[in-house]
């Protein structure tokens, strides 16, 4: 089954931690220094090949901040940052730069599917444009200097988001986590360290940034992801062999709830959505538009839901809105086989 339809690899992200030479780290900067860091970054990007827009955290509404957080474009550290903390993004939001977070710059590129090399090439080009205009803090022995020692060296964090219901439902994930750790890789929840892994979504990323090259990190993560993907395919076969009637019944019950519920909290939506996605993989459910189906998960997260709806809602109102709109959309996109 192809990568487009097996739904195992969701997205690839490459993030670079960078600091300007001669400036203190954001936690120690005054307002004038942090304003200068933002100005330098905007100026460098303005002379580049792509158009970017800046939003200061101080100017963001709470809803806007939560929406961007749900999409992995900003972090809690940025929201707690100084008065000149900001996010700079391109129109499509696949390139994003957090300014005055833990480091002066957290540059990242997110691409759908298994595209680590392409994501690295894209953000590396942006990084070169910034470095051509500003001196970056770099040590000949240690590499790029960062606020957190775990990022010293390349400053590169490569991560891949994966959908692993087979491994999760067969209790095989612990073996993959242990195996990944031996290769200096970490398997975490969807939003990184300490986060939950709802809907069988996990993030695989490198743990080591010092003493390895950028190419070694990218190829290392890609190799581990490939091994986990193959293990997931085997686990999905094992689920069928262990009892297809029960498996299919659980999937179709989830589909029935999603297409008929009056109220749907996000945690429940995420759980049922995962089973329907697995049902599409097995062919129990036909999907006419995989891209639109894949977009549903983010679309119905609490903040993104209110952004799409254009209004603020309480928990109960969101749950009713989610149930009605997700049901209508799912019925348009799918049919039971």
N, C-alpha and C positions, 0 to 999 in steps of 0.2 A: 504494500500500500504506500502511496506517495506521501511526501512530507506535507503537501497541501491538504490532504484529507485525513492523515492519521492524527493530527491535532496534538502531537506530543510536545514538540517544540513550539512555544508560543511566541517568544520574542528574544532578541539579543540586545545586550546593552554594554557599552564600553564607557567607562568614566575615568577621567584623568584629574588628579589632584595637583594643583599648581599654586605657587606663591611668587609674588614679585620680589626681586632682590632689593634689600634696603628698607623694607617695611616690616613692622611687627605683625605677628599673626592676628587675625580678627579679634580674638578674645582680649588682646592687649591694646588694640588700636583706639585712638580718639576719633571724634567725628570727622575731623579734617583729613586724617589719614584714610579712613574708610571711604570718604567721598572721592578722594584722589584715586583710590583703587578702582572704584566704579567708573570714574571718568576715563581712566587709562584703558579700561576694558572696552567701553563703548566706542572710544576713538579708534582702537585697533580694529574692531569689528566693522566699523563704518567704512574703512578703507579696503575691506575684503570683498569677496565675490558674491556674498549672500546678504540678504536684508534681515535684520534682527530688530526686535522690539524689547524694551525694558519695562518691567513692572517692579517698583519698589514694594517691599513687604509692608511698609508703613502705609502705603496707598491701597492695599488690597482689602477687599471685604473678607469677612470670615468664610463666606461661601466660596469665594474665588480661591482662597488659600486651600480649603479642604478639597476642592475639585482638582486642583493641581497636585495636591498630595496623593490623592487616590490614583492619579495617572503616573505616579513616580517621577514627577517633574521637579518637585521641591521636597525638602525634608523638614522635620521638626527643628533641627539645628538652625536651619535658615530662618524659620519663623521666630526663633528666639534670638536672632542675630541683632546687630546694632542698627541704628536708624538708617544706614545706607545699604543694608542687606537687600539684595534684589535678585530677580531671575530674568535672564535674557534668553529669548527663544526665537526661532524662526517661525514662519507662518504655519508650517505643518507640525510643529512641536516635536519633531524627531531629533532636533539638535537643541540642547538646553544648557545654559551656563548659570550656575548658582554663584553669585558674587558675595563675598564677605560672609560665607558660612563658616565651617571649621577652618578651611583654608581660604585664601583670597579667591581662588577659582575652583569650582568643581564642574568640569566640562564633560558633557555626556552626549552620546548618540544612542537612540533606541530604534531598532528596526524589527519589523515583524519577521517571524521565522528564524531559521538557523543561519544567521548572517553576521557572525562575529567579525570576520575579516573585513567585510564591507563597512561595518559600523566603526571598526578601528581606523580604517583608511579615512573615513569621513571626518571623525573627530580629530584625528591626527593633523589633517589639513587645516582645520580651524585653529588648532593649537599652534601650528607653525605661523599662521597669520598673526596671532597674538604675540608670539615670541619674536617675530620680526620687528615689532614696534616697541616691545618692552623687555627688559632684562629679567629673566626668570631665575629664581633662587635654585642654584645647582652646585653640587659638590662633586669634584672629580672622582672621589672614592665612594661616596654614599649615593650619588645620583640626585634626583629631585628631592628638595627638602620640604617636609610637610609637618603640619601641626601634630598629627598623630604618628608615632613611630611605625605603626603597622603599614603606613602608606609610603614610607621612605624608599627610595630606589627608583622604580619606574613611575610610581604614583598611579599605576594602572590597576583598575578593578574591572575584570571582564565577567559578565554574568549572563546566564541564560535562564529564562523562565520556562518551566516544563510542567506539563499536565500528566500526572502519574497515578491514575486511579488503579491500574493493574497492580503496581507495586504496593500501593497503599492498602488495597482490599485483600491482597494475599499476604500481608504482613512481611513483605520482602524488602521494604525500604531501608530498614536498619542496616542490612548488609551493604547496600549501595552507599549509605552515609559513611560507614566504616571504610569501605574501599576507596571512596573519594578522598577521605582524610589522609590516606597513605600517599596520595599524589598532591598533597598540599591544596586540596579543594574543600570547600564547605558546601553543605546542603542546608538551606535555611527556608523559613517561611517566605511567603510572597513579598513581604515588605522588609526583608532582611533579618538581621540578628534579633532574636527574641519575639518575632512576630509569629502569628498563627499561620497554619497552612490550610486554610479553608478551601474546599472544592478541589482538593488534591493538587494544588498548585505549589510548586517548590522552585527555589532559586538556587542555581549552582554557580559558584564563583571561586576565583582563586583566593587563597589565603596568604600567599607569599608574593611580595612585590620587590624585595631586595635580593640581589644575587642572581637574578634571572632577567632575560631580555623580554621586551614587549612581544616579540614573535613567539618566544617560548611560552609565555603566559597564554596568548591567544590559542596556539596549537594545543597546549595542555588542557585548557578548558574544553575546547572542541572535541578532543579525544575522549575525555570523561563523559561529556554529553552524549557522544555517539554510543559509548558503552551502556549508559543508563537507558538510552532510547531502545537499544536492542533488548535489554533486560525487561523494559516495559512491554515490548511486543510479546515476549515470551510469557510474561505474567498475564497479559490479556488472553492469550490462548489458554493458559491454565484456568482462568476464570470460567471459560466456556466448558472446558473439559470437566471441571468440578461440579457443574450443574447449570446447564444453559436455561432450563425452564425457570429456575429461581432467579437467575441473572436477568433474563429478559422481562420477567414479571416485575422485578424491582425497577427496571428502567422505564417500562411502560406506565407503572404507577406514578413515577416521578413526572413523566410527560403529562399524565392525566391531571395531577395536582397543578402543575405549572399552567396548564391551559384552562383550568376551571376555578382556581382558588379566588376568593373574594379579597383576602388580605395575605400579604407575603413579606415577612421580614427578610432583610437581605441575607442573613446567615442561612435561612431555609432556601431562599432562591439560589444561592451559590451551590448548596448541596444538591438540589434537584437539577439545576443547570448542568452540573458535572455529569450526572447520570445520563441526561439526555445527550450530551456531547459524546459520551461513551456509546450510547445507542446509535448515533450517527456513524460512528466508526464501524460498528458491527453490521450496519445495514438494516437495523430494526426500524430506523426512522430515516426518511429521505429528507435531505436539505437542499433547497434550490439555490441558496446563496450562502456559502460558507463564511465569506467575509462579514456579511451582516450578522450572521449568527455569532461569530467570534466577538463582534463588537458589543453584543448584548451585555456581557458581564460587567464591563466598565460603565456602560450606559445606565445601568440600574443600581450602581453604587449610590449611597445616600446623597452625597453632595452633587455628583454628576446628574443624578435623577432630577434634583431641584433646578440645576442649571439648564437642563434640557426643557423642563417644564416652565421655567421662567418665573418661579415663585418659591417662597419659603414655606415649608410644611413641617408639621410635627411628625413624630415617629409613626403614629397611627395613620395619618394622612398619606405619608410616603408609602406605607405598606399597602394601602388600598390602591394608590396610583400605580405602584409597581406591579401588583397582581393583574390589574386590568390591562395595562399597556403591554406588559411582557406577554400575557396570554394572547392578545391580539397579534402581536408581532410574531410570536412563535407559530401561530396558526398560519400566518401568511408565508412564513419561510419553510415550513416543514409539512410532511405528511407521514403517517404511519405506514410501514411496509406491509 
